Amino acid sequence: MKSKKILVWFRNDLRLHDNEMLVEAIAKSDSILPVYFFDPRYAEEALDGGTKTGIIRSNFLIQSVAALREALLKIGGNLLVISGKPEDHIPALVEKYEIAEVYHHREVATEETTISSNVEDLLWKLRVNLKHFIGHTLYNKEDLPFPIKDIPDVFAQFKKKTERDAMVKDCFPAPTEVILVEAEEWGEMPLAVTDDTKPAGGEEEGIKHLKELFKEGAEIYLKVSAKAHADKAAFSSMLSPWLAVGCLSPRKVYWAVKNAERKFGNHTNFSHLILGLLWRDYFRFMFKKHTVSFFSEVVTETNDQLTEQEYNKLLNQWKEGRTGHVTVDQYMTELNHTGFMSHAGRLLVATFLIYVIKLNWLDGAAYFEQKLIDYSPASNWGNWANIAIGAKDPRSKNTFDLDKQIKMLDLEIFVPS
């Protein structure tokens, strides 16, 4: 009898825990072929001359893929690593190894969904199914109290109805054994530019960080004042890099918070963590509902008196942390050196770009795409669009408060350079 082989196409789901795709592939096959593609499109040159994926984010990703391979090896598996486009390789792998089905996690942003569609079209010609899974959100779409087309566009309404009427499922257990398709070779990992990226990528590192957060007396228990937006001691969970590439699942974080609440009681920072997970879901579902129009139709007022040279000078000063505004420059310097910025910082520097120096918000979002170690298309572009629309949309009271952000910038002390 012919054995059933399933190709498991890893993307932003670089973990063994809470991975329905992997669990089902193991259960419904005789052997699996786990594959990861380092797609050259993400290393292409950006419009400003940089690369679409900066060094810090690239290193974190490489570490995370390497960690996934090590985790699979420990349970008898491996990870086929290929430098190339999935469309160029998956059909050949299917034919070479007589693959019956291909499993992958569905994405929501245009570039990623186009890649999926291209692969699906090629597999259809081979009469092989591409099965889609959704493992990036706290709530599965089928568990929401409304269909995708009826999801409220106002975050407060989405939050209220979802928390009231939907349930967060338990995590899928991590597999303990894998039976592999026998590949001829498993591919070489690309070299990281540096091995000292902090935080380090990988599922084990993510889980370790999550556990450290909830140790009694850890930083998460500190009360944060209303003025902590400008204070570097303000708490940030720093979980987002592992969430972005799927080393941690949102449900893993959610249940860790709930366990901490049962043990230690309610805490402001616990609530903020859950709120952050809900925002991630909201932006992904907005992309699913509206596609790229969710942000592409957002236009803000820009300074049309600037020449191209003047515009680029202002933009570069913002990027490099040389605007002359102390807080903005501190946050941008932090971004450039670490690949990370707190949510409060992101709101402030975006407000400054859009409403103070009046540059195109798309330029800011594109720069964040290059630099953020926790870059996720839906969250990044959704956040920027949310800020860009906040000054003129009545929904802003539920999302972005421009007046509050302008006050936080304390523009009276700002003298443009």
RORO-163212 format. One line per field, with one value per residue (C-alpha): residue number from 0; residue in one letter; x, y, z negated. Coordinates in Angstrom, 3 decimals. Each point is the difference from the previous one (the first is absolute). Example, Ala and Ser with C-alpha at 12.3 -4.5 7.8 and 13.67 -1.06 7.14 Angstrom:
// residues 2
i = (0_1)
aa = (a_s)
x = (12.300_1.370)
y = (-4.500_3.440)
z = (-7.800_0.660)
//
This chain:
// residues 417
i = (0_1_2_3_4_5_6_7_8_9_10_11_12_13_14_15_16_17_18_19_20_21_22_23_24_25_26_27_28_29_30_31_32_33_34_35_36_37_38_39_40_41_42_43_44_45_46_47_48_49_50_51_52_53_54_55_56_57_58_59_60_61_62_63_64_65_66_67_68_69_70_71_72_73_74_75_76_77_78_79_80_81_82_83_84_85_86_87_88_89_90_91_92_93_94_95_96_97_98_99_100_101_102_103_104_105_106_107_108_109_110_111_112_113_114_115_116_117_118_119_120_121_122_123_124_125_126_127_128_129_130_131_132_133_134_135_136_137_138_139_140_141_142_143_144_145_146_147_148_149_150_151_152_153_154_155_156_157_158_159_160_161_162_163_164_165_166_167_168_169_170_171_172_173_174_175_176_177_178_179_180_181_182_183_184_185_186_187_188_189_190_191_192_193_194_195_196_197_198_199_200_201_202_203_204_205_206_207_208_209_210_211_212_213_214_215_216_217_218_219_220_221_222_223_224_225_226_227_228_229_230_231_232_233_234_235_236_237_238_239_240_241_242_243_244_245_246_247_248_249_250_251_252_253_254_255_256_257_258_259_260_261_262_263_264_265_266_267_268_269_270_271_272_273_274_275_276_277_278_279_280_281_282_283_284_285_286_287_288_289_290_291_292_293_294_295_296_297_298_299_300_301_302_303_304_305_306_307_308_309_310_311_312_313_314_315_316_317_318_319_320_321_322_323_324_325_326_327_328_329_330_331_332_333_334_335_336_337_338_339_340_341_342_343_344_345_346_347_348_349_350_351_352_353_354_355_356_357_358_359_360_361_362_363_364_365_366_367_368_369_370_371_372_373_374_375_376_377_378_379_380_381_382_383_384_385_386_387_388_389_390_391_392_393_394_395_396_397_398_399_400_401_402_403_404_405_406_407_408_409_410_411_412_413_414_415_416)
aa = (m_k_s_k_k_i_l_v_w_f_r_n_d_l_r_l_h_d_n_e_m_l_v_e_a_i_a_k_s_d_s_i_l_p_v_y_f_f_d_p_r_y_a_e_e_a_l_d_g_g_t_k_t_g_i_i_r_s_n_f_l_i_q_s_v_a_a_l_r_e_a_l_l_k_i_g_g_n_l_l_v_i_s_g_k_p_e_d_h_i_p_a_l_v_e_k_y_e_i_a_e_v_y_h_h_r_e_v_a_t_e_e_t_t_i_s_s_n_v_e_d_l_l_w_k_l_r_v_n_l_k_h_f_i_g_h_t_l_y_n_k_e_d_l_p_f_p_i_k_d_i_p_d_v_f_a_q_f_k_k_k_t_e_r_d_a_m_v_k_d_c_f_p_a_p_t_e_v_i_l_v_e_a_e_e_w_g_e_m_p_l_a_v_t_d_d_t_k_p_a_g_g_e_e_e_g_i_k_h_l_k_e_l_f_k_e_g_a_e_i_y_l_k_v_s_a_k_a_h_a_d_k_a_a_f_s_s_m_l_s_p_w_l_a_v_g_c_l_s_p_r_k_v_y_w_a_v_k_n_a_e_r_k_f_g_n_h_t_n_f_s_h_l_i_l_g_l_l_w_r_d_y_f_r_f_m_f_k_k_h_t_v_s_f_f_s_e_v_v_t_e_t_n_d_q_l_t_e_q_e_y_n_k_l_l_n_q_w_k_e_g_r_t_g_h_v_t_v_d_q_y_m_t_e_l_n_h_t_g_f_m_s_h_a_g_r_l_l_v_a_t_f_l_i_y_v_i_k_l_n_w_l_d_g_a_a_y_f_e_q_k_l_i_d_y_s_p_a_s_n_w_g_n_w_a_n_i_a_i_g_a_k_d_p_r_s_k_n_t_f_d_l_d_k_q_i_k_m_l_d_l_e_i_f_v_p_s)
x = (0.000_1.321_0.892_-1.416_2.574_-0.792_2.254_-0.162_0.855_1.139_-0.325_-0.619_-0.797_3.451_-0.981_-1.080_-2.488_-3.571_0.576_-3.180_1.524_2.872_-2.170_-2.488_2.715_1.573_-3.382_-1.188_3.191_2.481_2.858_0.489_2.449_0.471_1.276_1.005_0.803_2.292_-1.816_2.339_-2.863_0.346_3.658_-0.702_0.932_-2.592_-0.905_2.304_3.030_-0.106_-1.277_-3.599_1.220_2.680_2.967_-1.440_-3.265_1.866_2.229_-2.970_-1.758_3.072_0.382_-3.677_0.145_3.186_-1.712_-2.987_2.347_1.668_-3.376_-1.101_3.282_-0.603_-3.237_1.365_-0.720_1.851_-0.699_0.697_1.439_-0.133_1.155_-2.517_-3.620_-2.597_-1.642_3.278_0.559_-3.196_-1.372_3.342_0.132_-3.542_0.900_3.399_-1.258_-3.522_-1.651_-3.752_-0.798_1.695_-0.866_0.706_-1.224_-1.968_1.239_-2.070_2.286_0.032_3.502_-0.343_-3.477_1.194_2.798_-2.548_-2.268_2.875_0.972_-3.620_-0.415_3.112_-1.060_-3.474_1.610_1.609_-3.344_1.478_-1.852_1.466_-1.690_-0.219_0.266_-0.420_2.383_0.966_-2.976_-1.342_-3.472_-0.630_-2.158_-2.644_-0.277_-0.702_-3.563_-0.255_1.135_3.086_-2.071_-1.944_2.916_-0.380_2.430_0.147_2.467_-2.016_-3.021_2.141_1.558_-3.279_-1.843_2.918_0.854_-3.674_-1.000_3.141_2.229_3.775_0.819_2.635_3.413_0.810_2.693_3.424_0.675_2.490_0.845_0.259_0.337_1.810_-0.093_3.548_1.514_3.335_1.342_-1.446_1.625_2.335_-1.111_0.974_2.602_-1.154_1.824_0.574_-0.796_-0.618_-3.520_-1.967_-2.462_0.968_-2.434_-1.598_-2.875_2.047_1.209_-3.541_-1.438_2.874_-0.699_-3.729_0.674_2.389_-2.687_-2.324_2.430_-1.135_1.638_0.904_-0.197_-3.517_-1.319_1.231_-2.741_0.400_-0.922_-1.893_3.182_2.065_-0.154_3.220_1.620_2.377_-0.838_-3.596_-0.991_-0.041_-0.481_2.276_-1.963_-0.818_3.158_-0.803_-3.693_0.846_1.811_-2.163_2.531_-2.769_-3.679_-2.467_-1.872_3.174_0.385_-3.700_-0.103_3.254_-1.663_-3.133_2.060_1.847_-3.317_-1.221_3.228_0.706_-3.287_-0.791_2.643_0.049_2.833_-1.854_-2.927_2.309_1.456_-3.453_-0.889_3.085_-1.032_-3.458_1.501_2.086_-3.154_-1.913_2.581_0.291_-3.767_-0.217_2.497_-2.052_-3.197_1.255_3.219_2.573_-2.693_0.002_2.929_0.643_-2.897_1.220_1.420_1.311_0.928_3.679_2.135_-0.262_2.277_3.043_2.316_0.988_3.386_-1.565_-2.481_2.735_2.094_-2.858_-0.757_3.629_0.258_-3.033_1.429_3.387_-1.306_1.221_-3.260_0.976_-2.901_1.628_-2.642_-0.569_3.750_0.439_-2.653_1.337_3.542_-1.286_-1.749_3.135_2.227_-2.306_-2.749_-2.600_-2.132_-2.800_-3.564_-0.108_3.164_-1.450_-3.046_2.159_2.465_-2.820_-1.981_3.076_0.589_-3.619_-1.267_3.036_2.414_-2.876_1.664_-1.712_-0.868_0.799_3.683_-0.051_-1.756_2.464_2.945_-1.511_-0.357_3.761_1.006_-2.476_1.117_-3.687_-1.236_-3.357_-1.747_-3.473_1.099_2.552_-2.036_-3.208_1.482_1.366_-3.295_-1.839_2.176_-0.255_-3.788_-0.357_-0.151_-2.971_-1.982_-2.663_1.121_3.257_-1.365_0.022_3.457_2.368_-0.210_1.935_-0.411_1.446_2.991_0.716_-0.007_2.393_2.375_0.186_0.642_0.606_3.563_0.575_2.066_0.329_3.569)
y = (0.000_3.451_2.182_3.504_2.786_3.587_2.991_2.408_3.490_2.094_3.773_2.273_-2.980_-1.076_-2.167_-3.464_1.051_0.986_-0.774_-1.575_-0.272_-2.141_-2.092_-0.785_-0.712_-2.566_-1.560_-0.266_-1.167_-2.820_2.494_3.747_2.292_3.225_2.854_3.628_2.440_2.986_2.015_2.428_2.472_0.991_0.905_2.238_3.656_2.374_3.312_1.916_-2.105_-2.291_-3.571_-0.956_-2.083_1.593_-1.761_-0.334_-1.520_-2.275_-1.302_-0.645_-1.916_-2.107_-0.846_-0.958_-2.292_-1.632_-0.572_-1.613_-2.382_-0.911_-0.566_-2.299_-1.920_-0.728_-1.846_-1.889_2.609_2.597_3.145_0.330_3.500_1.526_3.425_0.866_0.757_-2.562_0.113_-1.062_-3.019_-1.429_-1.571_-1.725_-1.262_-1.333_-1.975_-1.175_-1.343_-0.975_2.415_-0.467_3.374_3.259_1.676_3.602_2.913_2.604_3.593_3.156_2.631_0.398_-1.229_-3.090_-0.913_0.419_-2.500_-2.456_0.451_-0.556_-3.222_-1.139_0.546_-2.029_-2.810_-0.074_-0.938_-2.940_-0.873_0.558_1.928_2.966_-0.125_3.258_0.369_3.087_0.003_3.638_1.290_-0.343_-0.779_-2.275_1.693_-2.741_0.737_3.715_1.200_1.394_-0.962_1.756_2.339_1.219_0.528_3.472_2.546_1.700_-1.738_0.657_-1.775_-2.886_-0.390_0.152_-2.532_-2.362_-0.118_-0.467_-2.614_-1.844_-2.451_-0.407_-3.638_-2.038_-0.383_-3.031_-2.106_-0.087_-3.266_-2.392_-2.010_0.633_-2.486_1.667_-0.266_-1.047_3.032_-0.241_3.088_2.523_3.252_2.460_2.795_3.506_1.681_2.698_3.312_-0.111_-2.567_2.478_1.103_0.661_-1.377_-3.341_-1.651_-3.408_-1.754_-1.040_3.576_1.334_-2.433_0.734_3.737_-0.589_-2.012_2.633_2.662_-1.740_-0.868_1.605_3.390_0.285_3.355_-0.650_0.588_3.590_2.587_2.371_3.651_2.002_1.916_-3.108_0.508_2.031_-2.088_-2.722_-1.942_-0.437_-3.655_-1.803_-3.753_-0.258_-3.060_1.426_-1.200_-3.655_0.545_1.590_-3.064_-2.486_-1.254_0.704_-0.447_2.663_-2.691_-1.032_3.590_0.356_-3.077_1.020_3.312_-1.767_-2.351_2.987_1.711_-3.071_-0.164_3.676_1.818_2.624_2.492_2.918_-1.517_-3.312_1.867_1.860_-3.286_-1.356_3.315_-0.262_-3.481_1.316_2.831_-2.556_-1.977_3.124_1.149_-3.461_-0.294_3.517_-1.031_-3.125_2.051_2.992_-1.332_2.675_2.701_-0.063_2.418_0.857_2.447_1.949_3.363_2.648_3.625_0.377_3.117_0.631_3.047_-2.236_-0.751_-3.628_0.779_1.690_-2.837_-2.645_1.995_0.110_-3.679_-1.006_2.126_-1.823_-3.410_0.733_1.596_3.511_1.961_2.174_-1.347_-1.830_-2.678_-0.767_-0.249_-2.312_-2.363_-0.010_-0.623_-2.908_-1.405_0.257_-1.623_-2.744_-0.518_0.650_2.845_-0.034_0.497_3.427_0.962_-1.126_2.182_3.013_-0.229_-0.678_2.970_2.168_-1.156_0.342_3.033_2.067_-0.190_-1.127_-2.734_-2.932_-2.681_-2.713_0.975_-0.491_-3.363_-1.194_0.955_-1.905_-3.018_0.051_0.573_-1.656_-3.338_-0.726_1.115_-1.456_1.424_0.272_1.536_2.388_1.372_-0.189_2.022_2.650_0.252_0.254_2.938_1.616_-0.109_0.914_3.759_0.074_-3.158_-0.042_-3.542_1.434_0.190_-3.788_-0.285_2.941_3.243_2.646_2.747_-2.265_-0.926_3.634_0.875_-2.855_1.360_3.229_2.008_3.240_-1.118_-1.111_2.238_-1.387_-0.376)
z = (0.000_0.986_-2.992_-0.391_-0.138_-0.999_0.623_-2.955_1.217_-2.958_0.273_-3.005_-2.219_-1.168_-2.969_-1.063_-2.712_0.918_3.663_1.377_3.477_-1.250_-2.332_2.771_2.564_-2.334_-0.804_3.611_1.704_-0.075_0.255_0.329_1.770_-2.022_2.195_-0.506_2.810_-0.371_2.650_1.821_0.454_-3.640_0.517_2.973_0.032_-1.401_1.602_-2.334_0.882_-3.043_-0.022_-0.731_-2.935_-2.147_-1.574_-3.510_1.220_2.432_-2.786_-2.278_2.779_0.788_-3.699_-0.183_3.049_-1.302_-3.355_1.742_1.801_-3.302_-1.662_2.831_-0.137_-3.692_0.831_2.984_2.640_2.024_1.988_3.716_0.445_3.480_1.141_2.704_0.778_-1.126_3.440_1.606_-2.225_-1.518_3.219_0.633_-3.595_0.331_3.099_-1.254_-3.328_1.123_-2.414_-0.462_-1.622_-0.956_-3.312_-0.895_-2.125_1.900_-0.138_0.507_1.567_3.783_0.754_-2.164_1.278_3.592_-0.668_-1.415_3.016_2.404_-1.759_-0.133_3.746_0.758_-2.315_1.539_3.326_-1.807_-1.650_-3.427_-2.694_-1.902_-3.395_-1.925_-3.759_-2.180_-2.914_-0.451_-1.958_-3.512_1.334_2.963_2.604_-0.296_-3.731_0.435_-0.742_3.546_3.517_1.370_2.169_-3.051_-2.399_-1.558_1.417_-3.387_-2.313_-3.174_1.496_1.270_-3.466_-1.897_2.151_0.346_-3.708_-0.851_2.573_1.144_-1.821_0.145_0.681_-1.775_1.604_2.108_-1.701_1.608_1.869_-1.560_3.102_3.726_2.865_2.881_3.741_0.845_1.716_1.804_-1.758_-2.427_1.132_-1.644_-2.283_1.166_-2.149_-2.392_0.284_-3.750_-2.659_-2.823_0.962_-3.177_-0.676_1.551_2.369_-0.377_-1.749_-3.030_-0.548_0.374_-2.540_-2.372_0.234_-0.536_-3.157_-1.318_0.384_-2.408_-2.752_-3.234_-0.355_3.677_1.791_1.266_-3.507_-0.089_0.079_2.931_-0.366_2.602_0.809_0.644_3.790_-0.152_-2.689_1.171_-3.168_1.215_0.274_3.343_0.196_3.085_1.154_3.416_1.853_-0.791_0.770_3.353_1.385_-1.843_-2.555_-2.509_0.700_-1.214_-1.909_-1.817_-1.214_-0.833_-2.217_-1.686_-0.916_-1.243_-2.147_-1.461_-0.777_-1.865_-1.962_-0.685_0.687_2.609_1.095_2.433_2.008_0.285_1.548_2.378_1.234_0.830_1.635_2.196_1.138_0.882_2.051_1.912_0.779_0.970_2.538_1.552_0.322_1.443_2.685_0.608_0.298_1.999_1.591_0.866_0.181_-3.820_0.144_3.650_0.106_-3.031_1.092_-2.377_0.518_0.881_0.316_3.744_-0.291_-0.423_2.886_0.485_-1.547_-3.041_-0.424_0.083_-2.458_-2.531_0.528_-0.510_-3.142_-1.359_0.949_-1.524_-3.198_0.857_-0.026_-2.964_-2.059_-2.894_-0.603_3.683_0.579_-2.990_1.281_3.572_-1.229_-2.056_3.082_2.129_-2.616_-1.290_2.565_-2.687_-1.293_-2.553_1.174_-1.660_1.856_3.322_-0.547_-0.800_2.892_2.456_-1.314_0.428_3.584_1.127_-1.914_-0.919_2.924_2.282_2.020_1.699_-2.548_2.545_-0.194_-3.761_0.242_2.633_-2.215_-2.914_2.293_0.536_-3.598_-2.359_-1.375_-0.658_3.415_0.944_3.100_-1.507_-3.308_1.489_2.894_-2.007_-2.865_2.336_1.898_-3.306_-1.060_3.428_0.000_-3.678_0.385_2.360_-0.714_-2.757_-0.827_-1.320_-3.559_0.027_1.460_0.235_-1.957_1.944_-2.598_-2.686_2.149_0.890_-3.712_-0.697_2.628_-2.008_3.171_-1.880_-0.662_3.588_2.259_3.574_1.193)
//
